[in-house]
């Protein structure tokens, strides 16, 4: 993989998602802030650019390439995957984490007031994601599936009520940025979800689940921002040109 200084972080992960493991290790947001260049990120975070590129290159050379490349999936398959895997994950895991956080606030909140900030931010995240996912499932994803179907069958697309797919895409990307910022605030007050020395099993479990939730959210957003959305925008334009 060629990684010049001007290359964006999101494009690296879009080409090969295995690179996400290295970016996560360096604390680099590759989904919501994937439009930043390698040079920009390294300068802001005081990261050795050569070391970062070397670590990514070494990882990709060490691991066998997975033949099931999501970039080659039809758009409707990708939409189905995001909905059945990542949307369901949020719906199933969110309430469990909320229960843990409520308990931690009751038991440890007097000694660790940052727990109330984490709890408030996570509750806002779950509420925001519920509305966000519903809009995707009822509006955006059906149109994405219709785009894929039109490409396969040659049946012309009807103009949607929202005008162009870029309109809901921009709204969804704004939501993604909001959730990314929520987790940045949670990470800031928790030391990247590091349990304190007096943390109990519930504390450790809750923070482990929050880290896992954030990792899934990053992948969820990456699949949409860096792969599904650009392809949907481009396909809509191609179908419109073909119809004229």
N, C-alpha and C positions, 0 to 999 in steps of 0.2 A: 504494500500500500504506500502510495506517495503522500507525504504529509508536509507540504511546504508551510511556512509561517502564516500565510494568508488564508489557508484552508479553514473552513468553519468546523467547529466541534461536532455539530449535528451531522454534517456530511460524512464525517469519519465513522460515526456509529451507524449511519444509514448504509454505508458500504459494507460494514462488518460489525455486527452487534457485539462480538467478543471484545472489542475495544472498550466497551462500556465498563468492564471490570477494572481496567487501568484508570479510566477517568474517575470512577467512583473512589478509587483508592486515593487519588489526589484531591478529592472533594470538588470535582468539576461538574457542574450541572450541564448535562448534554441534551436535555429535553427542552425545558422552558427557555433556557438561554443558549440554545444550540447554535444561534446565529453568530456568536462571537468567534473571532479567529483564534487560532492556536497561539499566535504571538500576543494578542490582547489578553487572553486568559492567563498565560504564563507571567506576563508583566504584572497583572493585577494581583495574582496570588503568590508572586515571587517564587515561581517554579522554574527549574532548569529546563528550558525547552528541549534541549538535546536529550536529556534524561527521559522526559515524558515520551518523546517520539521513539526513543530507543526501547522503552518498556513496552510500548504498543507493538512495535515491530517484532520484538522478541516473543511476545505472547502469541501473536498471529502466526509466527513461524513455528512455534512449539506445538500448537494445537492443530488437530486435523480439521479441515474445513467441513462444516456441516452442509450436506447437500440440499437440505430443505431451506432455501433462501427466501425469506418473506418478501424480498423485493420483487420476486418473480410471481408471487401469488396474484390471482385475479382480485380485483378490488372487492368483489362481494365476499370472497373467502376471507380476506383481511378484515372486513367489517364484521363478519360472523365471529372471527377469532377474538377481536377486541371485545365484542359484546359478551360472548359466552365465557371467556377466560377472565378478562380484566374487570369488566363491569360486575360480573358475579362475585369476583374476589372482593371488591369494595363493599358490596352489599352484605356479604357473609362475614367478612373480617371486621368491618367497621363497628358494628354493635358490640362485638366481643371486646375490642380495645377500649371502647367507651366505658364498659363496665369496669375494666381494670383501672382506668384513669379515675373514675369516680371513687373507687375504693382507695386508691393512693392518696387522693386529695383529702379524704376523711381521716386516714390513718397517719399520713406523713406530711400533710399540707402545712402544719404549724412549723415544722423544721425545714421544709422545702417548698416555699411559696411559689417557686417557678412551676410547680405542678399545676397550679390553677391556670397559668398562662398556656401551658401545653394542652390542658383539658379544653379550655375555651377555643383555642386555635383548631384542635382536632374536631370538636363538635361543629365548628363553622365549616371545616373541610368536608365532613360527612354530609352536612346539609347542602353545601354548594355542589358537591359531586352528585348527589341524588338528582338535583334539578338538571345539572349538566348532562348526565347520562340519559335522562329521560328525553331531553331535547335531541340528543344524538339518535336515540332509538326510534323516536317518532318522526323526526324531520330529516336529519342529515344522512343517517345510514340508509334509510329506504331510497333516497335519491342516489347515493353512491352505488347501491345495488342495481338501480335502474340504469345507471351509466354503464356498468359492466354488462348488463343484459343487452343494452342497445348496441354496444360494441360487438357482441357475439352474434346478434340476430340481424343487425342492420336496420332494425325498426327505429325511426326517428324519435328523439326525445321531445317531450312536451316541456315548454318553458315553465319552471317551477314558480310558485307564488313568491318565493324570496328572490327571484330574478336570476341570480347566478350563484353557483356553489361557493364562490369566494365569500359571500355574505355570511352564511352560517359558519364557514370555516374560520373567518376572522373572529367571530363571537366565541367559538370554542377555544381558539388559541388564547384569547384574552382570559377565559376561565382557567386555562392551563397555567398561565402566568400567575394568576391569583393563588392557585394551590401551591405552586412552586415557592412563592414568597411566604406562604403560611409555614411550610416545612423549613424554610430558611430561618424563620423566627423561632420555631420549636428547637431546631438544632442549636441555635445561638444560646438559648437559655439552659439547654441540657448538656452542652458539651458534646454535641452529635450523639445524643441519646446514650450517654455513658452513665450507668447507674452509680449513685454515691456509695461510699464505703458502708454506710448503714442501711443500704437498700436490701429489702427482703426478697424472697422468691418472686412475689407478685411484682415487685418493682422491676426486677431483672427481666421477667417474662414480658411485662408491658413494654419496656423499652426495646426488647428484641423484636417484638411484634411491630412496633412503630418503625424500626429500621427496615423490616421486611416490607411493610406497607409502603414506605417511601420508595424502596427499590422497585416494587411492582408498579407504583405510580409513574416512576421515571420511564420504565419500559412502555407502559400504557401510553404515555404522552409522546414518547419517541415514535412509536408506531404510527400515531396519527399525524403529529407535526411534521415529521421528516420523511414519511413514506406515503401514507394514505392521502393526506390532504394535497400535497403537490401533484400526485398522480391524478387525483380526481379533478383538480383544476385544469391540468393539461388535457385530460381525456375529454372534458366538457368542451374545451376549445376545439379539439380535433373533430368531435362529432358535429359541432356547429358549423365548422368550415366545410365538412363533407356534405352537410344538408343544403348548403348554399350553391 
